[in-house]
Amino acid sequence: MAEKSEGIKIISDNRQARFRYEILETYEAGIELKGTEVKSIRLGKVNLRDGYALVRNGEVWLLNVHVSPYEQASQFFNHDPRRTRKLLLHRQEIRKLIGKVEEKGLTLVPLKMYFKNGRVKVSIGLGKGKKLFDKRESLKQKQAKRDIDRAMKQY
């Protein structure tokens, strides 16, 4: 759960995204959260697997990311687990994303959620969906690399 290097603590990693999509570019974005969401994220109760991002009205929104409700808070003060959250990016980055997402039909996928100097950040990737044969190819490459590493370890 916690991998630290230079003030960065990784909370959640979406490994499925790199399997489903060919990631062309990555962006680091801040995220607008409520207090109970931050507490829940600190405990590592986040699931990025089904999440994606959209650009609407010049703003980037993170959808379908599950942040479990904070257990020590009452239900009245708690948050909706799958609520839409606003991502904080520079205006020029948003303009770049609008062009690429609308013209080329690319998808914005959350790759990682982590703390950087006490603030929650999300790494989003601009990805192109892989076809079935691409997925098979990446599995073959992964298996070949694993076999090579295993053979090198023996000697």
C-alpha positions in Angstrom: 0.0 0.0 0.0 2.6 2.6 0.9 5.6 3.2 -1.3 7.6 6.2 -0.3 10.1 8.2 -2.3 10.6 12.0 -2.1 7.3 12.7 -0.2 5.2 10.5 -2.4 3.0 7.8 -0.8 1.1 5.7 -3.3 -2.4 4.8 -2.1 -4.0 3.0 -5.1 -2.7 1.8 -8.4 -4.9 0.9 -11.4 -2.9 -2.0 -13.0 -5.8 -3.0 -15.1 -5.6 0.3 -17.0 -2.2 -0.4 -18.6 -3.6 -3.8 -19.7 -6.8 -2.4 -21.3 -5.3 0.8 -22.7 -2.1 1.9 -24.5 -1.1 4.9 -22.4 0.2 7.8 -24.6 0.6 10.6 -22.1 0.2 11.0 -18.4 -0.8 14.1 -16.4 -0.7 14.8 -12.7 -3.9 16.4 -11.3 -5.1 17.5 -7.9 -8.5 16.4 -6.8 -11.3 18.2 -5.1 -12.4 16.1 -2.0 -14.5 16.3 1.1 -12.9 15.7 4.6 -14.3 12.2 5.1 -13.0 11.2 1.6 -9.4 12.3 2.6 -9.6 10.3 5.8 -10.8 7.2 3.9 -8.1 7.7 1.2 -5.4 7.8 4.0 -6.6 4.4 5.0 -6.2 3.2 1.4 -9.9 2.5 0.8 -9.9 3.5 -2.9 -10.8 1.6 -6.0 -9.7 3.1 -9.4 -10.5 0.1 -11.5 -13.7 1.2 -13.2 -12.9 4.9 -13.1 -12.5 7.3 -16.0 -12.4 11.1 -16.6 -14.4 13.4 -18.8 -13.9 17.0 -20.0 -17.1 19.0 -19.6 -17.5 22.8 -19.9 -13.7 23.3 -19.7 -13.4 21.3 -16.5 -12.1 17.7 -16.0 -14.3 15.4 -13.9 -13.4 12.0 -12.4 -16.2 9.5 -12.5 -16.9 6.0 -11.1 -14.0 6.0 -8.7 -15.1 4.3 -5.5 -13.9 5.9 -2.2 -15.3 3.9 0.7 -17.3 5.8 3.3 -15.3 6.7 6.4 -16.3 4.3 9.2 -15.7 6.6 12.2 -18.0 9.3 10.8 -21.8 9.3 11.1 -23.8 8.6 7.9 -25.1 12.1 7.9 -21.6 13.7 7.5 -20.3 11.0 5.2 -19.9 11.2 1.4 -21.4 9.2 -1.5 -18.8 6.5 -2.5 -19.1 7.0 -6.3 -19.7 10.7 -6.5 -18.3 12.8 -9.4 -15.1 14.6 -8.3 -13.5 17.6 -10.0 -9.8 17.2 -11.1 -7.6 20.3 -10.8 -5.4 20.9 -13.9 -3.9 24.0 -15.5 -6.1 25.6 -18.2 -3.5 24.9 -21.0 -3.4 21.2 -20.0 -7.2 21.0 -20.2 -7.2 22.7 -23.6 -4.7 20.1 -24.8 -6.8 17.3 -23.4 -10.0 18.6 -25.1 -8.4 18.5 -28.5 -7.0 15.0 -28.1 -10.1 13.4 -26.5 -12.6 14.9 -29.0 -10.5 14.6 -32.2 -8.8 11.3 -31.8 -11.3 9.5 -29.6 -8.9 8.8 -26.8 -9.9 8.0 -23.2 -8.8 9.6 -19.8 -8.1 6.8 -17.3 -6.9 7.2 -13.7 -3.6 5.3 -13.2 -2.6 6.1 -9.6 -3.8 7.9 -6.6 -1.1 9.1 -4.2 -0.1 11.7 -1.6 2.5 14.2 -2.6 3.6 16.5 0.1 0.4 16.0 2.1 -1.9 16.6 -0.9 -3.9 13.9 -2.8 -2.9 13.7 -6.4 -4.2 11.5 -9.3 -2.1 10.4 -12.2 -4.4 10.3 -15.3 -3.4 8.8 -18.6 -4.5 9.6 -22.1 -5.1 6.1 -23.5 -6.2 4.4 -26.6 -8.1 1.1 -26.1 -6.3 -2.1 -26.9 -7.8 -4.7 -29.1 -8.0 -8.4 -28.0 -4.9 -9.4 -30.0 -2.9 -6.4 -28.4 -3.9 -7.7 -25.0 -2.7 -11.2 -25.9 0.6 -9.8 -27.2 1.2 -7.9 -24.0 0.5 -11.1 -22.0 3.0 -13.0 -24.2 5.7 -10.3 -23.6 5.0 -10.3 -19.9 5.4 -14.1 -19.7 8.6 -14.1 -21.8 10.1 -11.4 -19.6 9.2 -13.5 -16.5 10.8 -16.6 -18.0 14.0 -14.7 -18.9 14.2 -13.3 -15.3 13.6 -16.7 -13.9 16.4 -18.2 -16.1 18.8 -15.4 -15.1 18.1 -15.9 -11.4 19.2 -19.5 -11.6 22.7 -18.6 -12.7 
